[in-house]
Amino acid sequence: MRFGYVVRDPSNQAYSEIKALTVKVERLGFESVHVTDHFFSLGDVERKKAPFLESNVILAALATETHRIKLGHIVMCNSFRNPAYSAKVILTLDHISNGRVLLWLGAGWFRNEYEAYGYPFPSGKRRVDELEESLIIFKKVFTEDETNFEGNFWKLEKHINFPKSVQKPYPQIVVGTNNGKRMIDIACREADGVNLAYITPHDQKSFSESISIINEKLKRYGRDPTEFEISIYTYIRIVDSQEALERIRKEKGIFKSNMKYQFIGNVNAIQEKIHEVEKLGVEKMIVIVESPVIEDPISLFSKEIM
Protein backbone atom coordinates (compact mmCIF):
# COMPACT_ATOMS: atom_id res chain seq x y z
CA MET A 1 0.00 0.00 0.00
CA ARG A 2 1.17 3.51 -0.85
CA PHE A 3 0.02 6.62 0.98
CA GLY A 4 -0.72 10.24 0.21
CA TYR A 5 -1.54 12.91 2.77
CA VAL A 6 -4.07 15.75 2.72
CA VAL A 7 -2.11 18.76 3.94
CA ARG A 8 -5.01 21.17 3.93
CA ASP A 9 -8.03 20.13 6.01
CA PRO A 10 -10.56 21.99 8.21
CA SER A 11 -8.01 22.39 11.01
CA ASN A 12 -4.93 23.19 8.92
CA GLN A 13 -5.35 26.21 6.65
CA ALA A 14 -2.59 28.81 7.11
CA TYR A 15 0.24 28.42 4.58
CA SER A 16 2.90 28.14 7.29
CA GLU A 17 1.05 25.11 8.70
CA ILE A 18 0.50 23.56 5.26
CA LYS A 19 4.19 23.98 4.37
CA ALA A 20 5.40 22.52 7.66
CA LEU A 21 3.11 19.52 7.34
CA THR A 22 4.15 18.94 3.72
CA VAL A 23 7.85 18.96 4.60
CA LYS A 24 7.13 16.58 7.47
CA VAL A 25 5.19 14.00 5.46
CA GLU A 26 7.80 14.07 2.70
CA ARG A 27 10.44 13.27 5.33
CA LEU A 28 8.24 10.47 6.73
CA GLY A 29 7.98 8.75 3.35
CA PHE A 30 4.51 9.55 2.04
CA GLU A 31 4.27 9.35 -1.75
CA SER A 32 2.15 12.45 -2.35
CA VAL A 33 0.49 15.45 -0.73
CA HIS A 34 -2.94 16.76 -1.67
CA VAL A 35 -4.87 19.98 -1.14
CA THR A 36 -8.61 20.45 -1.35
CA ASP A 37 -9.82 22.70 -4.17
CA HIS A 38 -12.33 24.88 -2.33
CA PHE A 39 -12.72 28.61 -1.77
CA PHE A 40 -13.67 28.42 1.89
CA SER A 41 -13.88 25.83 4.65
CA LEU A 42 -16.77 23.39 4.55
CA GLY A 43 -16.75 23.01 8.33
CA ASP A 44 -18.53 24.92 11.06
CA VAL A 45 -19.35 28.62 10.85
CA GLU A 46 -16.26 29.74 12.77
CA ARG A 47 -14.08 27.70 10.42
CA LYS A 48 -15.47 29.57 7.41
CA LYS A 49 -13.82 32.73 8.76
CA ALA A 50 -10.41 31.06 8.80
CA PRO A 51 -7.84 31.75 6.03
CA PHE A 52 -8.41 29.59 2.96
CA LEU A 53 -5.87 29.89 0.16
CA GLU A 54 -6.15 29.13 -3.55
CA SER A 55 -5.13 25.54 -4.23
CA ASN A 56 -2.94 25.91 -7.33
CA VAL A 57 -0.93 28.72 -5.78
CA ILE A 58 -0.38 26.52 -2.72
CA LEU A 59 0.89 23.67 -4.92
CA ALA A 60 3.28 25.99 -6.76
CA ALA A 61 4.71 27.18 -3.46
CA LEU A 62 5.00 23.64 -2.09
CA ALA A 63 6.84 22.55 -5.24
CA THR A 64 9.67 24.91 -4.29
CA GLU A 65 9.78 23.62 -0.70
CA THR A 66 10.00 19.90 -1.54
CA HIS A 67 12.21 17.57 -3.56
CA ARG A 68 10.62 14.13 -3.98
CA ILE A 69 6.98 14.10 -2.98
CA LYS A 70 4.22 14.31 -5.62
CA LEU A 71 1.76 17.19 -5.51
CA GLY A 72 -1.94 17.23 -6.35
CA HIS A 73 -5.49 18.10 -5.44
CA ILE A 74 -8.11 16.05 -3.69
CA VAL A 75 -9.66 16.86 -6.10
CA MET A 76 -9.53 19.76 -8.59
CA CYS A 77 -13.05 21.03 -9.26
CA ASN A 78 -13.67 20.86 -12.99
CA SER A 79 -16.34 23.59 -12.87
CA PHE A 80 -14.08 26.32 -11.53
CA ARG A 81 -11.79 26.58 -14.58
CA ASN A 82 -11.90 26.15 -18.32
CA PRO A 83 -10.12 22.81 -19.02
CA ALA A 84 -7.72 24.42 -21.49
CA TYR A 85 -6.71 26.89 -18.79
CA SER A 86 -6.46 24.09 -16.19
CA ALA A 87 -4.15 22.22 -18.55
CA LYS A 88 -1.86 25.27 -18.67
CA VAL A 89 -1.86 25.42 -14.86
CA ILE A 90 -1.03 21.71 -14.54
CA LEU A 91 1.80 21.92 -17.09
CA THR A 92 3.22 24.94 -15.28
CA LEU A 93 3.11 23.07 -11.97
CA ASP A 94 4.76 20.06 -13.61
CA HIS A 95 7.70 22.22 -14.67
CA ILE A 96 8.00 24.05 -11.35
CA SER A 97 8.05 20.68 -9.55
CA ASN A 98 10.26 18.96 -12.15
CA GLY A 99 7.66 16.32 -12.98
CA ARG A 100 5.86 15.75 -9.68
CA VAL A 101 2.35 17.12 -10.26
CA LEU A 102 -0.82 14.99 -10.36
CA LEU A 103 -4.09 15.84 -12.12
CA TRP A 104 -6.88 14.54 -9.90
CA LEU A 105 -10.23 15.85 -11.10
CA GLY A 106 -13.77 15.92 -9.72
CA ALA A 107 -17.11 17.18 -11.01
CA GLY A 108 -17.84 19.56 -8.11
CA TRP A 109 -20.67 19.29 -5.62
CA PHE A 110 -20.94 22.15 -3.08
CA ARG A 111 -23.72 24.43 -4.34
CA ASN A 112 -23.12 27.19 -1.74
CA GLU A 113 -19.56 27.55 -2.94
CA TYR A 114 -20.58 27.90 -6.59
CA GLU A 115 -23.16 30.56 -5.77
CA ALA A 116 -20.83 32.46 -3.41
CA TYR A 117 -18.26 32.87 -6.20
CA GLY A 118 -20.67 33.55 -9.05
CA TYR A 119 -20.52 30.18 -10.78
CA PRO A 120 -23.69 28.59 -12.17
CA PHE A 121 -24.55 25.31 -10.47
CA PRO A 122 -25.74 22.95 -13.22
CA SER A 123 -27.35 19.58 -12.68
CA GLY A 124 -25.27 16.63 -11.57
CA LYS A 125 -25.59 15.11 -15.03
CA ARG A 126 -24.29 18.24 -16.70
CA ARG A 127 -21.36 18.56 -14.30
CA VAL A 128 -20.37 14.97 -15.09
CA ASP A 129 -20.86 15.61 -18.83
CA GLU A 130 -18.52 18.59 -18.55
CA LEU A 131 -15.92 16.54 -16.69
CA GLU A 132 -16.05 13.85 -19.36
CA GLU A 133 -15.41 16.42 -22.09
CA SER A 134 -12.64 18.01 -20.03
CA LEU A 135 -10.75 14.71 -19.83
CA ILE A 136 -10.77 14.50 -23.63
CA ILE A 137 -9.49 18.08 -23.87
CA PHE A 138 -6.74 17.49 -21.31
CA LYS A 139 -5.30 14.55 -23.18
CA LYS A 140 -5.43 16.37 -26.51
CA VAL A 141 -3.73 19.58 -25.38
CA PHE A 142 -1.17 17.62 -23.35
CA THR A 143 -0.03 15.67 -26.42
CA GLU A 144 -0.86 17.72 -29.54
CA ASP A 145 1.22 20.61 -30.87
CA GLU A 146 -1.96 22.40 -31.94
CA THR A 147 -5.48 21.47 -30.91
CA ASN A 148 -8.76 22.15 -32.67
CA PHE A 149 -11.75 20.83 -30.77
CA GLU A 150 -15.47 21.44 -30.67
CA GLY A 151 -17.55 19.69 -28.04
CA ASN A 152 -20.81 20.35 -26.27
CA PHE A 153 -19.28 22.81 -23.81
CA TRP A 154 -15.94 24.08 -25.13
CA LYS A 155 -14.47 25.02 -28.48
CA LEU A 156 -10.73 25.37 -29.03
CA GLU A 157 -9.33 26.95 -32.20
CA LYS A 158 -5.62 26.59 -32.94
CA HIS A 159 -4.96 26.02 -29.27
CA ILE A 160 -1.25 25.96 -28.42
CA ASN A 161 0.03 24.75 -25.05
CA PHE A 162 3.80 24.69 -24.52
CA PRO A 163 5.99 23.54 -22.95
CA LYS A 164 4.73 19.99 -22.79
CA SER A 165 4.89 18.16 -19.50
CA VAL A 166 8.04 16.84 -17.87
CA GLN A 167 6.16 13.59 -17.21
CA LYS A 168 5.44 11.55 -20.32
CA PRO A 169 3.01 11.36 -21.90
CA TYR A 170 1.44 13.64 -19.27
CA PRO A 171 0.82 13.80 -15.49
CA GLN A 172 -1.31 11.07 -13.96
CA ILE A 173 -5.03 11.75 -14.47
CA VAL A 174 -7.34 10.41 -11.75
CA VAL A 175 -11.10 10.91 -11.39
CA GLY A 176 -12.35 11.42 -7.86
CA THR A 177 -15.86 10.29 -6.99
CA ASN A 178 -18.12 9.35 -4.12
CA ASN A 179 -18.57 5.92 -5.71
CA GLY A 180 -20.69 7.30 -8.57
CA LYS A 181 -21.34 4.64 -11.20
CA ARG A 182 -21.03 6.93 -14.21
CA MET A 183 -17.95 8.64 -12.81
CA ILE A 184 -16.34 5.23 -12.33
CA ASP A 185 -17.22 4.35 -15.92
CA ILE A 186 -15.65 7.57 -17.23
CA ALA A 187 -12.54 7.02 -15.11
CA CYS A 188 -12.08 3.49 -16.41
CA ARG A 189 -12.40 4.71 -20.00
CA GLU A 190 -10.54 8.03 -19.96
CA ALA A 191 -8.29 8.27 -16.89
CA ASP A 192 -5.28 6.59 -15.29
CA GLY A 193 -7.06 5.85 -12.03
CA VAL A 194 -10.01 6.45 -9.75
CA ASN A 195 -10.09 7.82 -6.21
CA LEU A 196 -13.07 6.68 -4.14
CA ALA A 197 -14.08 9.00 -1.32
CA TYR A 198 -16.25 8.09 1.65
CA ILE A 199 -15.79 4.35 1.42
CA THR A 200 -17.12 2.54 4.48
CA PRO A 201 -14.28 0.28 5.68
CA HIS A 202 -16.71 -1.86 7.68
CA ASP A 203 -18.90 -2.76 4.68
CA GLN A 204 -16.63 -5.11 2.79
CA LYS A 205 -19.44 -6.49 0.62
CA SER A 206 -20.36 -3.10 -0.82
CA PHE A 207 -16.73 -2.09 -1.26
CA SER A 208 -15.88 -5.39 -2.94
CA GLU A 209 -18.75 -4.82 -5.37
CA SER A 210 -17.34 -1.40 -6.28
CA ILE A 211 -13.93 -2.91 -7.01
CA SER A 212 -15.57 -5.63 -9.12
CA ILE A 213 -17.40 -2.97 -11.16
CA ILE A 214 -14.11 -1.15 -11.75
CA ASN A 215 -12.43 -4.34 -12.96
CA GLU A 216 -15.38 -5.16 -15.23
CA LYS A 217 -15.25 -1.67 -16.77
CA LEU A 218 -11.51 -1.89 -17.34
CA LYS A 219 -11.98 -5.19 -19.15
CA ARG A 220 -14.80 -3.73 -21.26
CA TYR A 221 -12.61 -0.85 -22.41
CA GLY A 222 -9.55 -3.01 -23.02
CA ARG A 223 -7.56 -1.36 -20.25
CA ASP A 224 -4.63 -2.99 -18.47
CA PRO A 225 -5.58 -3.20 -14.76
CA THR A 226 -1.91 -2.98 -13.79
CA GLU A 227 -1.77 0.50 -15.35
CA PHE A 228 -4.91 1.77 -13.59
CA GLU A 229 -4.62 2.95 -9.98
CA ILE A 230 -7.42 2.42 -7.46
CA SER A 231 -7.16 4.68 -4.42
CA ILE A 232 -9.38 5.77 -1.56
CA TYR A 233 -9.63 8.95 0.52
CA THR A 234 -10.30 8.57 4.23
CA TYR A 235 -9.58 9.66 7.79
CA ILE A 236 -7.39 7.60 10.12
CA ARG A 237 -8.19 8.07 13.83
CA ILE A 238 -5.69 6.31 16.10
CA VAL A 239 -6.65 5.51 19.70
CA ASP A 240 -4.90 3.59 22.46
CA SER A 241 -7.83 2.77 24.73
CA GLN A 242 -11.56 2.18 24.85
CA GLU A 243 -11.93 5.51 26.63
CA ALA A 244 -10.35 7.36 23.70
CA LEU A 245 -12.60 5.49 21.29
CA GLU A 246 -15.67 6.59 23.24
CA ARG A 247 -14.41 10.17 23.14
CA ILE A 248 -14.35 10.03 19.34
CA ARG A 249 -17.86 8.60 19.23
CA LYS A 250 -19.14 11.60 21.21
CA GLU A 251 -17.70 14.15 18.78
CA LYS A 252 -19.93 16.59 16.92
CA GLY A 253 -19.66 18.40 13.63
CA ILE A 254 -17.89 17.31 10.46
CA PHE A 255 -15.95 14.44 12.06
CA LYS A 256 -19.11 12.99 13.61
CA SER A 257 -21.00 13.04 10.31
CA ASN A 258 -18.13 11.26 8.54
CA MET A 259 -17.42 8.75 11.29
CA LYS A 260 -18.71 5.70 9.45
CA TYR A 261 -16.17 6.37 6.69
CA GLN A 262 -13.18 6.57 9.03
CA PHE A 263 -10.59 3.96 9.97
CA ILE A 264 -10.74 4.09 13.78
CA GLY A 265 -8.85 1.93 16.26
CA ASN A 266 -5.46 1.12 17.70
CA VAL A 267 -2.43 0.49 15.50
CA ASN A 268 -3.16 -3.21 15.08
CA ALA A 269 -6.82 -2.65 14.21
CA ILE A 270 -6.00 -0.03 11.60
CA GLN A 271 -3.27 -2.23 10.10
CA GLU A 272 -5.84 -5.00 9.75
CA LYS A 273 -8.40 -2.73 8.08
CA ILE A 274 -5.82 -1.41 5.64
CA HIS A 275 -4.74 -4.95 4.80
CA GLU A 276 -8.38 -5.85 4.09
CA VAL A 277 -8.88 -3.06 1.54
CA GLU A 278 -5.49 -3.80 0.01
CA LYS A 279 -6.56 -7.40 -0.59
CA LEU A 280 -9.61 -6.07 -2.44
CA GLY A 281 -7.39 -4.17 -4.88
CA VAL A 282 -6.75 -0.73 -3.37
CA GLU A 283 -3.19 0.39 -4.17
CA LYS A 284 -3.10 3.78 -2.49
CA MET A 285 -4.77 5.59 0.40
CA ILE A 286 -5.05 9.36 0.69
CA VAL A 287 -5.36 10.04 4.40
CA ILE A 288 -5.66 12.52 7.22
CA VAL A 289 -4.26 11.03 10.43
CA GLU A 290 -5.49 12.27 13.80
CA SER A 291 -5.74 11.16 17.40
CA PRO A 292 -7.38 12.57 20.55
CA VAL A 293 -4.68 11.01 22.75
CA ILE A 294 -1.44 10.51 20.78
CA GLU A 295 0.84 13.54 20.52
CA ASP A 296 2.24 12.85 17.04
CA PRO A 297 -0.13 10.41 15.29
CA ILE A 298 1.33 11.05 11.83
CA SER A 299 4.80 9.93 12.88
CA LEU A 300 3.31 6.93 14.65
CA PHE A 301 1.35 6.05 11.52
CA SER A 302 4.44 6.27 9.32
CA LYS A 303 6.53 4.19 11.71
CA GLU A 304 4.06 1.47 12.70
CA ILE A 305 1.56 1.24 9.83
CA MET A 306 3.04 2.45 6.53
C-alpha positions in Angstrom: 0.0 0.0 0.0 1.2 3.5 -0.9 0.0 6.6 1.0 -0.7 10.2 0.2 -1.5 12.9 2.8 -4.1 15.8 2.7 -2.1 18.8 3.9 -5.0 21.2 3.9 -8.0 20.1 6.0 -10.6 22.0 8.2 -8.0 22.4 11.0 -4.9 23.2 8.9 -5.3 26.2 6.7 -2.6 28.8 7.1 0.2 28.4 4.6 2.9 28.1 7.3 1.0 25.1 8.7 0.5 23.6 5.3 4.2 24.0 4.4 5.4 22.5 7.7 3.1 19.5 7.3 4.2 18.9 3.7 7.9 19.0 4.6 7.1 16.6 7.5 5.2 14.0 5.5 7.8 14.1 2.7 10.4 13.3 5.3 8.2 10.5 6.7 8.0 8.7 3.4 4.5 9.6 2.0 4.3 9.3 -1.7 2.1 12.5 -2.3 0.5 15.4 -0.7 -2.9 16.8 -1.7 -4.9 20.0 -1.1 -8.6 20.4 -1.3 -9.8 22.7 -4.2 -12.3 24.9 -2.3 -12.7 28.6 -1.8 -13.7 28.4 1.9 -13.9 25.8 4.6 -16.8 23.4 4.5 -16.7 23.0 8.3 -18.5 24.9 11.1 -19.4 28.6 10.9 -16.3 29.7 12.8 -14.1 27.7 10.4 -15.5 29.6 7.4 -13.8 32.7 8.8 -10.4 31.1 8.8 -7.8 31.8 6.0 -8.4 29.6 3.0 -5.9 29.9 0.2 -6.2 29.1 -3.6 -5.1 25.5 -4.2 -2.9 25.9 -7.3 -0.9 28.7 -5.8 -0.4 26.5 -2.7 0.9 23.7 -4.9 3.3 26.0 -6.8 4.7 27.2 -3.5 5.0 23.6 -2.1 6.8 22.6 -5.2 9.7 24.9 -4.3 9.8 23.6 -0.7 10.0 19.9 -1.5 12.2 17.6 -3.6 10.6 14.1 -4.0 7.0 14.1 -3.0 4.2 14.3 -5.6 1.8 17.2 -5.5 -1.9 17.2 -6.3 -5.5 18.1 -5.4 -8.1 16.0 -3.7 -9.7 16.9 -6.1 -9.5 19.8 -8.6 -13.0 21.0 -9.3 -13.7 20.9 -13.0 -16.3 23.6 -12.9 -14.1 26.3 -11.5 -11.8 26.6 -14.6 -11.9 26.1 -18.3 -10.1 22.8 -19.0 -7.7 24.4 -21.5 -6.7 26.9 -18.8 -6.5 24.1 -16.2 -4.1 22.2 -18.6 -1.9 25.3 -18.7 -1.9 25.4 -14.9 -1.0 21.7 -14.5 1.8 21.9 -17.1 3.2 24.9 -15.3 3.1 23.1 -12.0 4.8 20.1 -13.6 7.7 22.2 -14.7 8.0 24.0 -11.3 8.0 20.7 -9.5 10.3 19.0 -12.1 7.7 16.3 -13.0 5.9 15.8 -9.7 2.4 17.1 -10.3 -0.8 15.0 -10.4 -4.1 15.8 -12.1 -6.9 14.5 -9.9 -10.2 15.8 -11.1 -13.8 15.9 -9.7 -17.1 17.2 -11.0 -17.8 19.6 -8.1 -20.7 19.3 -5.6 -20.9 22.2 -3.1 -23.7 24.4 -4.3 -23.1 27.2 -1.7 -19.6 27.6 -2.9 -20.6 27.9 -6.6 -23.2 30.6 -5.8 -20.8 32.5 -3.4 -18.3 32.9 -6.2 -20.7 33.5 -9.0 -20.5 30.2 -10.8 -23.7 28.6 -12.2 -24.5 25.3 -10.5 -25.7 23.0 -13.2 -27.3 19.6 -12.7 -25.3 16.6 -11.6 -25.6 15.1 -15.0 -24.3 18.2 -16.7 -21.4 18.6 -14.3 -20.4 15.0 -15.1 -20.9 15.6 -18.8 -18.5 18.6 -18.5 -15.9 16.5 -16.7 -16.0 13.8 -19.4 -15.4 16.4 -22.1 -12.6 18.0 -20.0 -10.8 14.7 -19.8 -10.8 14.5 -23.6 -9.5 18.1 -23.9 -6.7 17.5 -21.3 -5.3 14.6 -23.2 -5.4 16.4 -26.5 -3.7 19.6 -25.4 -1.2 17.6 -23.4 0.0 15.7 -26.4 -0.9 17.7 -29.5 1.2 20.6 -30.9 -2.0 22.4 -31.9 -5.5 21.5 -30.9 -8.8 22.1 -32.7 -11.7 20.8 -30.8 -15.5 21.4 -30.7 -17.5 19.7 -28.0 -20.8 20.4 -26.3 -19.3 22.8 -23.8 -15.9 24.1 -25.1 -14.5 25.0 -28.5 -10.7 25.4 -29.0 -9.3 26.9 -32.2 -5.6 26.6 -32.9 -5.0 26.0 -29.3 -1.2 26.0 -28.4 0.0 24.8 -25.1 3.8 24.7 -24.5 6.0 23.5 -23.0 4.7 20.0 -22.8 4.9 18.2 -19.5 8.0 16.8 -17.9 6.2 13.6 -17.2 5.4 11.5 -20.3 3.0 11.4 -21.9 1.4 13.6 -19.3 0.8 13.8 -15.5 -1.3 11.1 -14.0 -5.0 11.7 -14.5 -7.3 10.4 -11.8 -11.1 10.9 -11.4 -12.4 11.4 -7.9 -15.9 10.3 -7.0 -18.1 9.3 -4.1 -18.6 5.9 -5.7 -20.7 7.3 -8.6 -21.3 4.6 -11.2 -21.0 6.9 -14.2 -17.9 8.6 -12.8 -16.3 5.2 -12.3 -17.2 4.3 -15.9 -15.7 7.6 -17.2 -12.5 7.0 -15.1 -12.1 3.5 -16.4 -12.4 4.7 -20.0 -10.5 8.0 -20.0 -8.3 8.3 -16.9 -5.3 6.6 -15.3 -7.1 5.8 -12.0 -10.0 6.4 -9.7 -10.1 7.8 -6.2 -13.1 6.7 -4.1 -14.1 9.0 -1.3 -16.2 8.1 1.7 -15.8 4.4 1.4 -17.1 2.5 4.5 -14.3 0.3 5.7 -16.7 -1.9 7.7 -18.9 -2.8 4.7 -16.6 -5.1 2.8 -19.4 -6.5 0.6 -20.4 -3.1 -0.8 -16.7 -2.1 -1.3 -15.9 -5.4 -2.9 -18.8 -4.8 -5.4 -17.3 -1.4 -6.3 -13.9 -2.9 -7.0 -15.6 -5.6 -9.1 -17.4 -3.0 -11.2 -14.1 -1.1 -11.8 -12.4 -4.3 -13.0 -15.4 -5.2 -15.2 -15.2 -1.7 -16.8 -11.5 -1.9 -17.3 -12.0 -5.2 -19.2 -14.8 -3.7 -21.3 -12.6 -0.9 -22.4 -9.6 -3.0 -23.0 -7.6 -1.4 -20.3 -4.6 -3.0 -18.5 -5.6 -3.2 -14.8 -1.9 -3.0 -13.8 -1.8 0.5 -15.3 -4.9 1.8 -13.6 -4.6 2.9 -10.0 -7.4 2.4 -7.5 -7.2 4.7 -4.4 -9.4 5.8 -1.6 -9.6 9.0 0.5 -10.3 8.6 4.2 -9.6 9.7 7.8 -7.4 7.6 10.1 -8.2 8.1 13.8 -5.7 6.3 16.1 -6.6 5.5 19.7 -4.9 3.6 22.5 -7.8 2.8 24.7 -11.6 2.2 24.8 -11.9 5.5 26.6 -10.4 7.4 23.7 -12.6 5.5 21.3 -15.7 6.6 23.2 -14.4 10.2 23.1 -14.4 10.0 19.3 -17.9 8.6 19.2 -19.1 11.6 21.2 -17.7 14.2 18.8 -19.9 16.6 16.9 -19.7 18.4 13.6 -17.9 17.3 10.5 -16.0 14.4 12.1 -19.1 13.0 13.6 -21.0 13.0 10.3 -18.1 11.3 8.5 -17.4 8.8 11.3 -18.7 5.7 9.5 -16.2 6.4 6.7 -13.2 6.6 9.0 -10.6 4.0 10.0 -10.7 4.1 13.8 -8.8 1.9 16.3 -5.5 1.1 17.7 -2.4 0.5 15.5 -3.2 -3.2 15.1 -6.8 -2.6 14.2 -6.0 0.0 11.6 -3.3 -2.2 10.1 -5.8 -5.0 9.7 -8.4 -2.7 8.1 -5.8 -1.4 5.6 -4.7 -5.0 4.8 -8.4 -5.9 4.1 -8.9 -3.1 1.5 -5.5 -3.8 0.0 -6.6 -7.4 -0.6 -9.6 -6.1 -2.4 -7.4 -4.2 -4.9 -6.7 -0.7 -3.4 -3.2 0.4 -4.2 -3.1 3.8 -2.5 -4.8 5.6 0.4 -5.0 9.4 0.7 -5.4 10.0 4.4 -5.7 12.5 7.2 -4.3 11.0 10.4 -5.5 12.3 13.8 -5.7 11.2 17.4 -7.4 12.6 20.6 -4.7 11.0 22.7 -1.4 10.5 20.8 0.8 13.5 20.5 2.2 12.8 17.0 -0.1 10.4 15.3 1.3 11.0 11.8 4.8 9.9 12.9 3.3 6.9 14.6 1.3 6.0 11.5 4.4 6.3 9.3 6.5 4.2 11.7 4.1 1.5 12.7 1.6 1.2 9.8 3.0 2.5 6.5 
